[in-house]
């Protein structure tokens, strides 16, 4: 039994000396990064994109505007919230427009900030409009997942909000 314990301890102490290959120094290959284009951490090409696409952080993206939602609707009860998730594969300029017969606020949030905002707590936002029957905004965002969120500013009537959102990479 004692020999087994000594063997395990000796084995564990040697593990730190092993070269685990790519990634052991913090560098990652194209496959480890999940990239289909660009250059990995070791300077190896991950591939290229078909024209007119461009490579941005390992993802092929069309440099023109990409429609995320067009003519979509969101519903929020009086004083309530409604949110739509969207993901950007690369940094982009995001534009959204929204309108409703009633007053509402619109904003773009990280997932954690949206959770706070939608529960009525103080939160951050990349942009948050004043209560209005319409909103048009443009902002620059990094790759990631965000929420286009709405708050119905009416105390009595629900809000049916028509919106559109697109991204230009």
N, C-alpha and C positions, 0 to 999 in steps of 0.2 A: 504494500500500500504506500509506504514512504517513497519507494523508488518511482512509483507512478506520479506522485505529487511533484517530485524533483524533476521528472521528465517533462511534465506539463509546464512547470515554471521555466525550465530551460528552453522549451519550445516557444513559449510566449516571449521570452527575452530576445530570441533570435528573429522574431517576426519583424521588428523594427529595422532590421538590416536588409531585408529583402527588397529588391528592385521590383516594384509592382508594374513597371512599364508606363505607358502614357497615362497621365493623370496623377502619378505618384508625386510629381513635383508641382502639381496644380495645373499643369497644361492638359488640354483635352483635345481629342481628335474630332474630325468632322462628325463621325458617328456619335461620339459622346456628347457633342454639342447639339446634335440633331439638325445640323446645317446641310443644306443642299447646294449652297453657293458660298462664295467668299473664301477666306483663308482661315484655317484653324489655328490654335495656339502654338502649333509647331511649325507654322509657315507652309503647310501643305494645302493645295487647292482643294476646296470642297466641291467644285463644279461651277458652272456658269448658268446664266439665265438666257432664255430665248428673247430676242429683240421684240418689242421695245422695253421689256422688263429690265429692272436693275436690281442688283443685290444690295440689301440693306440688313446688316446684322444677321447674315446667314439665311435670309428669306428673300425669295424672288417676289418683287412687287411691281405692279404697273405704275409708272410715274404719274399717270393721270388720275383724276378723281374716281374713287371707288364708292359707289352708293352702298351705305350700310342699311338704311331704311328710307323709303320714300312713300309719302301718303299714308303713313302708319298712324294709328290712334292709341292713346293711352287714356285710361279712365281713373279718376281719383275721386273719392267721396269728399264732401265738404270738409276742409281742414286736413284731408288725407294726402297720401303720397303714392306715386307710381314710378317705377324705374325700369329702364331697359339696359341690359348688359351689351357691351360691344367690345371686341378685341382688335387691337392694332398689331399686326405682325412686325411693324417697324415704325420709327418716328414719323409723324404725319401732322399736317394741318387739318384740324377737324372743324367742320362747319355744321351748325344745326339751325333749324328754324322751327318755330312752333306757334300755333295760334289756337284760340279757344274763345267761345262766347263770354266766358267768365274770366276772372283774374287768376293767374297762376304764377309760380316761380319755376324757372328751369335752371338746371346746373349740371356740370360734369364733375363727377366724384370718383375717388378711388373706392374700392369695394368697402374698405373699413370706414371711410368717411360717409359713404352712402348709408351704411347701417346706423351710424349715429344720427345723421340728418333725418332719416325716415322714421326714427323713434322720437323725434322732437328735441334731440339734444344738440348742443353746439358742435359744429364740425367744420372742417375745411372744405373748400371746393376750388377747382381750377377756375371756374366762373359760376356765378350765381346771379341771376337777373332779379330785379325788383318785381313785385307783383304787377302784372300787366296782362292784357289780352293777346299779346304777341311778343315774340322774342327772336332775335337773329344774333348769333355769336360765331366767332371764329377764334381758335386757339391752337397752339402747338403742343402736342403731347408725345411722349416717348412711347415705345412699344409697351404693351400691357393691356390689361382688362380694366374697363371703366364702366361707370353707370351714367347714362343720361337720365337724370331724375327730375321729377315734377312734383310740386306741392300745390294743391288746390288752395288758393288763398281765400276762397269764399267760406263764410261761416254757415251758410244755409244751403247753397246749391252745389251739386257735384260738378266736376269739370270733365269734359270730353275734349282732349287735346289732340290736334292733328299735328304731326311733326315729320321732319325728314332730317337725315344726318348723312354726311359723306366725309371721306378722308382723301387728302391728296398727299402722296408720298414723295 
